[in-house]
Amino acid sequence: MPLTPFHWSVVLFGFILFDVLYLPALIISSVLMDLEPFYYMFIAPRSDGVLHGFFHTYIGVTLIAIVVALLLIKYRKHVDSFMNVFKVKQPQNKISNKLILVSSLLAAWSHVLLDSFMHADLQPFWPVTTANPFLHLVNVSNIYLFTGIGLLATFALLVVRLIKTKC
């Protein structure tokens, strides 16, 4: 799913667990790895046709999540100011650096899990194995339905939050 918004359905859990999960970490870490298939599709196609490489393994996305978390921690004041534009102000005293990392990891891992059900070129447990034990365990239509509902619910919660803050 190159740069698909369906992965943002994980942000729904950020709205549900508003004082526990850090929304910017969920937003960024759930889609950043899709720069990899975008790169292979449009910039430098691979001769073997593989779109989902290292950054679609649990090791690769863990590294992405750690880097994202460290950057969000370092620039948290700026990120929180940007989020305030959307009336999404999370309590700074409740969301620790550890929770920022946890949020980033959950988002990144959920991305690989969802993609594992539908992409034959994905090797989630590389270098331990090149097998993808999740491939086709869930119907692709059901994945789109589940993530589509999650995405709509996320936007609905954002709209509710925007309306409440204007009242």
Secondary structure, DSSP 8 states (H G I E B T S, - for coil): -TT-GGGGGGHHHHHHTTTTS-HHHHHHHTTGGGHHHHIIIIIS--TT-----GGGSHHHHHHHHHHHHHHHHHTHHHHHHHHHHTT----TTTS-HHHHHHHHHHHHHHHHHHHHTT-TT--TTTTT-S--TTTTSS-HHHHHHHHHHHHHHHHHHHHHHHHHHH-
